[in-house]
Amino acid sequence: MDFERLDGKAPDSKELKRRVEHVKKIIVYHPKYENLLEEMETIMDLSDDSVSPECLYIFGPTGAGKSTVTREFTTRYPREIKETDDREYTHIPVLRVVVPPKATPRMLASKVLEDMGDPFSHKGSESELTSRIHHFVKELGIKVIIFDEFQHLIDADTEYVLATASNWVKTFTEEIGIAVILCGMPESVKVFISNPQLDRRFCNKVALEAFAYGTVEEILTFRVFLQKVDKLLPFAELANLADPRMADKLYFISMGIPFYVMKLLEYATYIAAKAGADKIAESHLAKALLKVKQVARPFVANPFADPNFDLEAALGTENDAMNKYKEKLMIKRKKGRNSQKAQGPSLNV
């Protein structure tokens, strides 16, 4: 997709939105991403008409690209209407199901049927719904089922919930006869700890982690990712994102999580294009960062406003500020507890 020079002239609202939407659609096929796509293809191939279909568990922090890669894999095998001598049906090679928050096995079974197109997806007991899933898997020619946001199945962290969820998943994968892929946050690994049989069933576990930034090779990998992103941005000129100094700053604000890099570039694209710029400059990134807040990192400095930015020093400063904040919080809580003890227990009259 080509984007004309702006030469200082702000585009109309339609063109401005087109550029921002373009950034939202950017997918960079970095090595980790490509390896995972290849692994999913292998799982699908090995499971076709197999007496023991394969299973795969994908885990990683939020923003690392888990949902993106499962969506990408699903789009490789689009749904299509097929006709036979006696019926017409929608062929679904890969069914991707997003697990609803606080889902029970019955809720999940209902969601699977809904995504299959069953108009009666909410009717029936858990066993009846599961039975219908088995029927439609064969009827619709489904080869792979992906459960994304799998951690929602164990939102309520109790032994009963873990046991119920793990037993349902174990029975489902054993009886469904096709490949099953689970995708979730690292904490979803608890479902395997509580069920050794399920753990063996999903022995193939792949982590999709944030980019590391310690060794020369790790830094180079992150910079290659930034370089690919830069070439896909909707501007006439490159932003030089892969420059060593710029890469340090982008790593600092993202800690290697692609989501934060891309979200920053979405806002920066809007700011730069609206100003009629033909590339994203650090001043645009500095303004864009004001829109990207991370609750877990309240003391992050804006590196794009610092011409003398040093990654190691910035990380140290942030860590010191966080430690001081935690110390003050602990002192405040301790004073609160001491005050309650001094007042003594309250009496209900």
C-alpha positions as CSV (number, residue, x, y, z in Angstrom):
1,M,0.0,0.0,0.0
2,D,1.5,3.3,-1.1
3,F,1.2,6.5,0.9
4,E,1.9,9.9,-0.7
5,R,4.1,12.6,0.8
6,L,2.2,15.1,3.0
7,D,4.9,17.8,2.7
8,G,3.5,19.7,5.8
9,K,-0.1,19.5,4.7
10,A,-2.5,17.6,7.1
11,P,-4.6,15.0,5.3
12,D,-8.3,14.9,5.5
13,S,-10.0,12.8,8.2
14,K,-10.5,9.8,5.8
15,E,-6.9,9.6,4.9
16,L,-5.8,10.1,8.5
17,K,-8.0,7.2,9.6
18,R,-6.7,5.1,6.7
19,R,-3.1,5.5,7.9
20,V,-3.9,4.7,11.5
21,E,-5.9,1.6,10.5
22,H,-3.0,0.5,8.4
23,V,-0.8,0.5,11.4
24,K,-3.4,-1.5,13.4
25,K,-3.2,-4.2,10.7
26,I,0.6,-4.5,10.6
27,I,1.8,-8.0,11.4
28,V,5.5,-8.6,11.5
29,Y,6.7,-12.2,10.8
30,H,9.6,-12.3,13.3
31,P,11.3,-15.7,14.0
32,K,9.2,-16.5,17.1
33,Y,6.0,-15.7,15.3
34,E,6.9,-17.7,12.2
35,N,8.1,-20.7,14.3
36,L,4.8,-20.8,16.1
37,L,2.8,-20.7,12.9
38,E,4.9,-23.5,11.5
39,E,4.3,-25.5,14.7
40,M,0.5,-25.1,14.3
41,E,0.7,-26.2,10.7
42,T,2.6,-29.3,11.9
43,I,0.0,-30.1,14.5
44,M,-2.7,-29.8,11.9
45,D,-0.9,-32.1,9.4
46,L,0.0,-34.8,11.9
47,S,-3.5,-34.9,13.4
48,D,-5.4,-35.4,10.2
49,D,-7.0,-38.9,10.3
50,S,-4.7,-39.8,13.1
51,V,-5.6,-42.4,15.8
52,S,-4.0,-39.9,18.3
53,P,-4.4,-36.3,17.3
54,E,-1.8,-33.8,18.5
55,C,-2.3,-31.1,21.2
56,L,-0.5,-27.8,21.7
57,Y,-0.4,-25.4,24.6
58,I,0.7,-21.8,23.8
59,F,1.4,-19.4,26.7
60,G,2.9,-16.0,27.2
61,P,2.3,-12.6,28.7
62,T,-0.4,-10.3,27.5
63,G,0.6,-8.3,24.4
64,A,3.2,-10.9,23.2
65,G,1.1,-11.8,20.1
66,K,-0.7,-15.0,21.1
67,S,-4.2,-14.0,19.9
68,T,-2.6,-12.4,16.8
69,V,-0.9,-15.6,15.8
70,T,-4.0,-17.8,16.4
71,R,-6.1,-15.4,14.3
72,E,-3.5,-15.4,11.6
73,F,-3.5,-19.2,11.5
74,T,-7.3,-19.3,11.4
75,T,-7.5,-16.9,8.5
76,R,-5.2,-19.2,6.5
77,Y,-8.1,-21.7,6.5
78,P,-11.2,-19.6,5.8
79,R,-14.8,-20.9,6.1
80,E,-16.4,-21.9,2.8
81,I,-19.8,-23.1,1.7
82,K,-19.8,-26.6,0.3
83,E,-22.4,-28.6,-1.5
84,T,-22.9,-32.3,-1.7
85,D,-25.6,-34.4,-3.3
86,D,-27.7,-34.3,-0.2
87,R,-26.8,-31.1,1.7
88,E,-25.1,-27.7,1.8
89,Y,-22.9,-26.8,4.8
90,T,-20.2,-24.4,6.0
91,H,-16.8,-26.1,6.0
92,I,-14.8,-24.8,9.0
93,P,-11.2,-26.2,8.8
94,V,-10.0,-24.3,11.9
95,L,-12.4,-23.2,14.6
96,R,-11.0,-20.5,16.9
97,V,-13.0,-20.0,20.1
98,V,-12.3,-17.1,22.6
99,V,-13.1,-18.5,26.1
100,P,-15.5,-16.1,27.9
101,P,-14.5,-14.6,31.3
102,K,-15.3,-16.9,34.3
103,A,-16.4,-19.6,31.9
104,T,-17.7,-22.9,33.1
105,P,-17.3,-26.1,31.0
106,R,-21.0,-25.7,30.0
107,M,-20.5,-22.0,29.0
108,L,-17.5,-23.0,27.0
109,A,-19.4,-25.8,25.2
110,S,-22.2,-23.3,24.4
111,K,-19.7,-20.8,23.0
112,V,-18.1,-23.5,20.8
113,L,-21.5,-24.3,19.4
114,E,-22.3,-20.6,18.9
115,D,-19.1,-20.1,16.9
116,M,-20.0,-23.2,14.8
117,G,-23.3,-21.5,13.9
118,D,-25.6,-23.7,16.0
119,P,-28.9,-21.7,16.5
120,F,-29.6,-23.8,19.7
121,S,-26.2,-23.3,21.2
122,H,-27.6,-22.3,24.6
123,K,-30.0,-25.1,25.0
124,G,-29.2,-28.4,26.8
125,S,-27.1,-29.7,29.6
126,E,-23.2,-29.8,29.5
127,S,-23.2,-33.3,28.3
128,E,-25.8,-32.6,25.6
129,L,-23.9,-29.5,24.4
130,T,-20.7,-31.5,24.3
131,S,-22.4,-34.3,22.3
132,R,-23.5,-31.7,19.7
133,I,-20.0,-30.4,19.4
134,H,-18.8,-33.9,18.5
135,H,-21.6,-34.1,15.9
136,F,-20.8,-30.8,14.3
137,V,-17.0,-31.4,14.2
138,K,-17.7,-34.2,11.8
139,E,-20.5,-32.4,9.9
140,L,-18.5,-29.3,9.3
141,G,-15.1,-30.9,8.6
142,I,-13.3,-29.2,11.5
143,K,-9.6,-30.2,11.7
144,V,-8.4,-28.0,14.6
145,I,-10.1,-26.3,17.5
146,I,-8.2,-23.4,19.2
147,F,-9.3,-22.2,22.6
148,D,-7.9,-18.7,23.0
149,E,-7.9,-16.8,26.4
150,F,-7.8,-20.3,28.0
151,Q,-7.0,-18.8,31.4
152,H,-10.7,-17.7,31.7
153,L,-11.7,-21.3,32.2
154,I,-9.9,-21.1,35.6
155,D,-10.6,-17.5,36.6
156,A,-11.9,-18.6,40.0
157,D,-8.7,-20.1,41.5
158,T,-10.2,-22.9,43.6
159,E,-9.3,-26.6,43.6
160,Y,-12.9,-27.4,42.5
161,V,-12.7,-25.1,39.5
162,L,-9.3,-26.4,38.5
163,A,-10.4,-30.0,38.8
164,T,-13.6,-29.4,36.9
165,A,-11.9,-27.5,34.1
166,S,-9.0,-29.8,33.7
167,N,-11.2,-32.9,33.6
168,W,-13.5,-31.4,31.0
169,V,-10.5,-30.4,28.8
170,K,-8.9,-33.8,29.2
171,T,-12.1,-35.7,28.3
172,F,-12.8,-33.3,25.4
173,T,-9.4,-33.7,23.8
174,E,-9.4,-37.4,24.2
175,E,-12.8,-37.9,22.6
176,I,-13.0,-35.1,20.0
177,G,-10.7,-36.9,17.5
178,I,-9.0,-33.7,16.1
179,A,-6.1,-31.4,17.1
180,V,-6.7,-29.1,20.1
181,I,-4.7,-26.0,20.7
182,L,-4.9,-24.1,24.0
183,C,-3.7,-20.5,24.2
184,G,-3.5,-18.4,27.4
185,M,-1.6,-16.5,30.0
186,P,1.2,-18.1,31.9
187,E,-1.0,-18.6,35.0
188,S,-3.2,-21.0,33.0
189,V,-0.4,-23.6,33.4
190,K,-2.1,-24.4,36.8
191,V,-4.7,-26.5,35.0
192,F,-1.9,-28.9,34.1
193,I,-0.4,-29.0,37.5
194,S,-3.7,-30.2,38.9
195,N,-4.1,-32.9,36.3
196,P,-1.0,-35.0,35.3
197,Q,-2.9,-36.8,32.6
198,L,-3.8,-33.6,30.9
199,D,-0.2,-32.4,31.3
200,R,0.9,-35.5,29.4
201,R,-1.7,-34.9,26.7
202,F,-0.4,-31.4,26.2
203,C,3.3,-32.2,26.5
204,N,4.0,-29.9,23.6
205,K,4.1,-26.5,25.3
206,V,5.4,-23.4,23.4
207,A,6.1,-20.0,25.0
208,L,5.5,-16.9,23.1
209,E,7.5,-14.4,25.2
210,A,8.5,-10.8,25.0
211,F,11.6,-9.9,23.1
212,A,14.7,-10.2,25.3
213,Y,17.3,-7.4,25.2
214,G,20.5,-8.6,26.9
215,T,22.9,-10.3,24.5
216,V,24.0,-8.9,21.2
217,E,21.9,-11.5,19.3
218,E,18.8,-10.6,21.4
219,I,19.2,-6.9,20.7
220,L,19.8,-7.5,17.0
221,T,16.6,-9.6,16.9
222,F,14.5,-6.8,18.4
223,R,16.1,-4.2,16.1
224,V,15.3,-6.4,13.0
225,F,11.6,-6.5,14.3
226,L,11.6,-2.7,14.5
227,Q,13.2,-2.4,11.1
228,K,10.4,-4.5,9.6
229,V,7.8,-2.5,11.3
230,D,9.4,0.8,10.1
231,K,9.2,-0.3,6.5
232,L,5.5,-1.0,6.9
233,L,4.5,2.4,8.4
234,P,2.3,4.6,6.3
235,F,4.8,7.4,5.6
236,A,7.0,8.3,2.7
237,E,10.2,8.3,4.9
238,L,11.5,5.9,7.5
239,A,11.4,6.7,11.2
240,N,14.7,4.9,11.8
241,L,13.2,2.8,14.6
242,A,16.0,0.3,14.4
243,D,18.7,2.9,15.2
244,P,20.5,1.6,18.4
245,R,19.6,4.7,20.4
246,M,15.9,4.5,19.3
247,A,15.8,0.8,19.8
248,D,16.9,1.3,23.5
249,K,14.0,3.8,24.0
250,L,11.4,1.5,22.4
251,Y,12.6,-1.4,24.4
252,F,12.4,0.6,27.6
253,I,8.8,1.6,27.1
254,S,7.7,-1.8,25.9
255,M,10.0,-4.2,27.8
256,G,10.0,-6.2,24.5
257,I,6.2,-6.7,24.3
258,P,5.1,-6.0,20.7
259,F,1.7,-4.7,21.7
260,Y,3.2,-1.6,23.4
261,V,5.4,-0.8,20.5
262,M,2.5,-1.1,18.0
263,K,0.1,0.9,20.2
264,L,2.7,3.7,20.6
265,L,3.1,3.8,16.8
266,E,-0.7,3.9,16.3
267,Y,-0.9,7.1,18.3
268,A,2.4,8.5,16.8
269,T,1.1,7.9,13.3
270,Y,-2.0,9.9,14.1
271,I,0.0,12.8,15.6
272,A,2.6,12.8,12.8
273,A,0.2,12.6,10.0
274,K,-2.1,15.2,11.4
275,A,0.9,17.5,11.6
276,G,1.6,16.8,7.9
277,A,4.9,15.0,8.7
278,D,6.3,12.5,6.3
279,K,7.8,10.3,9.0
280,I,7.4,9.7,12.7
281,A,9.9,11.8,14.8
282,E,10.8,11.4,18.4
283,S,8.6,14.4,19.3
284,H,5.6,12.5,18.0
285,L,6.6,9.4,20.0
286,A,7.0,11.6,23.1
287,K,3.4,12.9,22.7
288,A,2.1,9.4,21.8
289,L,3.6,7.9,25.0
290,L,1.3,10.2,27.1
291,K,-1.6,8.0,25.8
292,V,0.1,4.7,26.6
293,K,-0.1,4.1,30.3
294,Q,0.9,0.9,32.1
295,V,-0.5,0.5,35.6
296,A,2.2,-1.9,36.5
297,R,4.9,0.7,35.6
298,P,3.8,4.0,37.2
299,F,7.3,5.4,37.3
300,V,8.3,5.1,33.6
301,A,10.1,8.2,32.3
302,N,9.5,9.5,28.8
303,P,12.7,8.5,27.0
304,F,11.7,10.4,23.8
305,A,12.0,13.7,25.7
306,D,15.5,12.8,26.9
307,P,18.4,13.5,24.4
308,N,20.8,11.8,26.9
309,F,18.8,8.7,27.5
310,D,20.7,5.7,28.9
311,L,18.7,2.4,29.1
312,E,20.5,0.9,32.1
313,A,20.3,4.1,34.1
314,A,16.6,4.5,33.3
315,L,15.8,1.0,34.3
316,G,17.7,1.6,37.6
317,T,15.9,4.8,38.3
318,E,12.5,3.2,37.6
319,N,13.3,0.3,39.9
320,D,14.5,2.6,42.7
321,A,11.3,4.6,42.5
322,M,9.2,1.5,42.6
323,N,11.1,0.1,45.6
324,K,10.6,3.4,47.5
325,Y,6.9,3.4,46.7
326,K,6.6,-0.2,48.0
327,E,8.5,0.8,51.2
328,K,6.1,3.7,51.8
329,L,3.1,1.5,51.2
330,M,4.3,-1.1,53.7
331,I,5.0,1.6,56.3
332,K,1.5,3.0,55.7
333,R,-0.1,-0.4,56.1
334,K,1.9,-1.2,59.2
335,K,0.7,2.1,60.8
336,G,-2.8,1.2,59.9
337,R,-2.6,-2.1,61.5
338,N,-1.0,-0.7,64.7
339,S,-3.7,2.0,64.9
340,Q,-6.4,-0.7,64.7
341,K,-4.7,-2.7,67.5
342,A,-4.5,0.4,69.7
343,Q,-8.2,1.1,69.3
344,G,-9.0,-2.5,70.2
345,P,-11.8,-4.6,68.8
346,S,-15.1,-2.9,68.0
347,L,-18.2,-4.1,69.9
348,N,-21.6,-4.5,68.2
349,V,-24.3,-3.4,70.6
